[in-house]
């Protein structure tokens, strides 16, 4: 049984796949399995997956008939055999010691989850570091991990987390939406027992033109709003937070939720989209009383209440 299963969803990423997989093959932790989940590519990604598998016995290839990132990840988990599970997107790369450092920390302290930093690499602007890069390691309770996630003080990206595989016995990634990690990783942190954060960017996240992270369709705004709605519902109803805590934890999600609702309203092109946006606006009451919001978000909330 390998120590870590590394799951790589693959969809039309032939130009980047070799560099991605090579960065995993070169991990200083050699006791891993690499599961390539090819989902409905129309380029030569599948052939390249099999070529890479032929070069390293640790690589497995699975093809599925649905082009969806979360579906690919969930299917990968079903065949994973490692004690822990990590994820790498097929157009990104990772530093050689990433999984060794994460696994050693998790195994030494019997952690359910370990989170690291990432930095964003653009093709038309300087790199961007989002979190402290001091190398500090913090051992935290599940509630502390979850609060940092929900307040955007630690990464919510699936690919910055190493999960104990048994967490997936009761949890999965939401399918058929963008920003599925923002809508789900807090549930894993809440169930992890204990976790840790390493303040170092091991993960190189490429933000290319046309990627999900740089796309702005109505569906993108809707799915981002949905992710924030999931967070607000969790803060209100999970029982993890008392009434005196909810407002402070909800601030970041509430601000983002309101801004995405505004985009849904202004970008709607059909009566159906407008109607759906109005239905979503009814959920603003999930924002806990006393939540501190920037001026722009407060004005959006007033505008939405006027519409309702």
C-alpha positions in Angstrom: 0.0 0.0 0.0 1.5 3.4 -1.0 1.8 6.2 1.5 0.2 8.7 -0.8 -2.1 8.4 -3.8 -1.7 11.4 -6.2 -4.8 12.0 -8.3 -4.4 14.0 -11.6 -7.6 14.8 -13.5 -6.7 15.2 -17.2 -8.8 17.0 -19.8 -7.3 18.6 -22.9 -4.0 19.4 -21.2 -1.6 17.7 -23.6 0.9 20.7 -23.8 1.3 20.7 -20.0 0.7 17.1 -18.9 4.3 15.8 -19.2 5.8 18.6 -17.1 3.0 18.0 -14.5 3.5 14.3 -14.2 7.3 14.6 -14.3 7.1 16.9 -11.2 5.2 14.2 -9.4 7.5 11.4 -10.6 10.5 13.3 -9.2 9.0 13.6 -5.7 11.4 12.8 -2.9 8.7 10.6 -1.4 8.9 7.6 -3.8 6.3 5.5 -2.2 3.4 6.9 -4.1 0.9 5.9 -6.7 -0.1 8.4 -9.5 -3.6 8.0 -10.8 -4.3 9.8 -14.1 -8.0 10.3 -14.6 -8.6 11.2 -18.3 -12.0 12.7 -18.8 -13.3 13.2 -22.4 -10.2 14.8 -23.9 -10.3 15.7 -27.6 -6.6 16.2 -28.0 -3.9 13.5 -27.5 -4.0 13.6 -23.7 -5.1 10.0 -23.3 -2.3 8.7 -25.5 0.2 10.7 -23.5 -1.2 9.3 -20.3 -0.5 5.8 -21.5 2.9 6.8 -22.7 3.8 8.2 -19.3 2.3 5.1 -17.6 4.6 2.9 -19.6 7.6 4.7 -18.3 6.8 4.4 -14.6 5.0 1.4 -12.9 3.5 3.8 -10.2 1.3 5.4 -12.8 -2.2 4.1 -13.4 -4.6 5.4 -16.1 -8.4 5.6 -15.8 -10.7 7.0 -18.4 -14.2 8.2 -17.5 -17.0 9.4 -19.8 -17.8 12.7 -18.1 -15.8 15.9 -18.6 -16.0 17.2 -15.0 -13.1 18.0 -12.6 -14.8 16.9 -9.4 -16.2 13.7 -11.0 -12.6 12.8 -12.0 -11.4 13.5 -8.5 -14.1 11.5 -6.9 -13.5 8.6 -9.3 -9.8 8.7 -8.6 -10.5 8.5 -4.8 -12.5 5.3 -5.4 -9.4 3.5 -6.8 -6.8 5.1 -4.6 -5.0 2.8 -2.1 -2.7 5.2 -0.3 -3.0 6.1 3.4 -3.3 9.8 2.2 -4.6 11.3 -1.0 -3.4 14.4 -2.8 -4.5 16.2 -6.0 -2.6 17.9 -8.7 -4.2 19.6 -11.7 -2.7 18.5 -15.0 -1.5 21.9 -16.1 0.3 22.7 -12.8 3.6 21.5 -11.3 4.8 20.9 -7.7 8.1 21.2 -5.9 10.1 17.9 -5.4 9.7 17.7 -1.6 6.0 18.6 -1.4 4.4 15.2 -0.7 7.3 14.1 1.5 7.0 17.1 3.8 3.2 16.9 3.9 3.2 13.1 4.6 5.9 13.2 7.2 4.0 15.8 9.2 0.7 14.0 8.9 2.2 10.7 9.9 4.2 12.0 12.8 1.3 13.8 14.4 -1.6 11.5 13.2 -3.3 14.3 11.3 -6.4 14.0 9.2 -5.3 16.8 6.8 -2.3 19.0 5.9 -2.5 22.3 4.0 0.3 24.1 2.2 0.5 27.4 0.2 0.5 27.9 -3.5 1.6 30.8 -5.7 -0.1 31.8 -8.9 1.9 32.1 -12.1 0.4 34.2 -14.9 1.4 34.4 -18.6 0.9 38.1 -18.7 1.8 39.5 -15.3 4.2 38.8 -12.3 3.8 35.8 -10.0 1.5 36.3 -7.0 2.0 34.9 -3.5 -1.2 34.8 -1.5 -0.1 33.7 1.9 2.8 34.0 4.3 6.0 32.4 3.1 7.9 32.1 6.4 8.0 28.2 6.5 6.2 28.1 9.8 4.3 25.0 10.7 1.1 25.3 12.7 -0.6 22.3 14.3 -4.3 23.1 14.6 -7.7 21.7 15.7 -10.3 21.0 13.2 -12.2 24.1 14.2 -9.1 26.3 13.8 -8.4 24.8 10.4 -12.0 25.4 9.3 -12.0 29.0 10.5 -8.9 29.8 8.6 -10.4 28.2 5.5 -13.7 30.1 5.8 -12.1 33.4 6.5 -9.7 33.1 3.5 -6.7 33.1 5.7 -5.5 29.7 4.4 -5.9 28.2 0.9 -9.2 26.6 0.0 -7.8 24.9 -3.1 -8.1 21.1 -3.2 -4.6 20.8 -4.6 -3.1 22.5 -1.5 -4.4 19.7 0.8 -3.3 16.2 1.7 -6.3 14.3 2.9 -6.4 11.1 5.0 -8.1 8.7 2.6 -10.8 7.7 5.2 -12.2 11.2 5.1 -13.7 10.3 1.7 -15.8 7.5 3.3 -18.3 10.2 4.1 -17.3 13.2 2.0 -16.9 13.9 -1.7 -16.4 16.9 -4.0 -19.5 18.5 -5.5 -19.9 17.8 -9.1 -20.9 19.8 -12.2 -19.8 23.2 -10.7 -16.8 25.5 -10.9 -15.0 26.5 -7.7 -15.9 23.1 -6.2 -13.0 23.4 -3.8 -14.3 26.7 -2.2 -17.6 24.8 -1.8 -16.1 21.8 -0.1 -12.6 21.9 1.5 -14.0 23.4 4.7 -16.1 20.3 5.2 -12.9 18.2 5.1 -11.1 20.4 7.6 -14.1 20.3 9.9 -13.9 16.4 9.9 -10.1 16.1 10.0 -9.8 15.7 13.8 -6.5 17.6 13.8 -4.6 19.3 10.9 -1.6 21.4 10.1 -0.7 24.3 7.8 2.8 24.7 6.3 3.5 28.3 5.3 5.4 27.5 2.1 4.3 27.5 -1.5 5.1 24.0 -2.8 2.4 24.2 -5.5 2.8 26.2 -8.8 -0.6 27.2 -9.9 -0.7 28.4 -13.5 -3.4 30.9 -14.3 -3.4 30.9 -18.1 -5.7 32.9 -20.2 -9.0 31.0 -20.7 -8.6 28.9 -17.6 -11.4 28.6 -15.1 -9.6 31.0 -12.7 -9.6 33.7 -15.3 -13.1 33.1 -16.8 -16.1 35.4 -16.1 -19.2 33.9 -17.6 -22.6 34.0 -15.8 -22.2 30.4 -14.8 -18.8 31.2 -13.2 -20.4 33.9 -11.1 -23.3 31.7 -10.2 -21.1 28.8 -9.2 -18.9 31.1 -7.1 -22.0 32.5 -5.4 -23.1 28.9 -4.8 -19.7 28.1 -3.1 -20.2 31.1 -0.8 -23.8 30.0 -0.1 -22.5 26.6 1.0 -20.1 28.3 3.3 -22.8 30.6 4.9 -25.1 27.6 5.4 -22.3 25.7 7.1 -21.4 28.6 9.4 -25.1 29.0 10.4 -26.1 25.3 10.7 -23.1 23.1 11.3 -23.1 23.7 15.1 -19.4 24.4 14.9 -19.8 28.1 15.8 -21.8 29.8 18.5 -24.0 32.8 17.8 -21.2 35.1 19.0 -18.8 33.6 16.4 -20.8 33.4 13.3 -20.6 37.0 12.2 -16.8 37.2 12.3 -16.4 33.9 10.5 -18.9 34.8 7.8 -17.5 38.1 6.8 -15.4 37.0 3.8 -18.0 34.6 2.5 -20.8 37.1 2.8 -18.8 39.9 1.0 -18.0 37.5 -1.8 -21.6 36.2 -2.0 -23.0 39.7 -2.3 -20.5 40.7 -5.0 -21.3 37.6 -7.1 -25.0 38.1 -6.7 -24.5 41.6 -8.2 -22.7 40.1 -11.2 -25.4 37.5 -11.6 -28.0 40.3 -11.8 -26.0 42.5 -14.1 -24.7 39.7 -16.4 -28.0 37.9 -16.8 -28.8 37.6 -20.5 -32.0 35.6 -20.4 -35.2 35.8 -18.4 -34.3 32.4 -16.9 -30.9 33.7 -15.7 -32.5 36.8 -14.2 -35.2 34.7 -12.5 -32.5 32.4 -11.0 -30.5 35.3 -9.8 -33.5 36.7 -8.0 -34.1 33.4 -6.3 -30.5 33.4 -5.1 -30.9 36.9 -3.7 -33.5 35.5 -1.3 -30.6 33.8 0.6 -29.0 37.1 1.8 -30.8 36.4 5.2 -28.2 33.7 5.7 -25.6 36.4 6.4 -25.5 36.5 10.2 -26.6 39.6 12.1 -23.6 41.8 12.9 -21.5 40.6 10.0 -19.0 43.4 9.1 -19.1 44.1 5.4 -17.2 46.6 3.3 -19.2 49.6 2.1 -19.6 48.2 -1.4 -21.1 45.0 -0.1 -23.4 46.9 2.2 -24.7 48.9 -0.7 -25.3 45.7 -2.8 -27.3 44.2 0.1 -29.5 47.3 0.3 -30.0 47.2 -3.5 -31.0 43.5 -3.3 -33.4 44.1 -0.5 -35.0 46.9 -2.6 -35.4 44.4 -5.5 -37.0 41.8 -3.2 
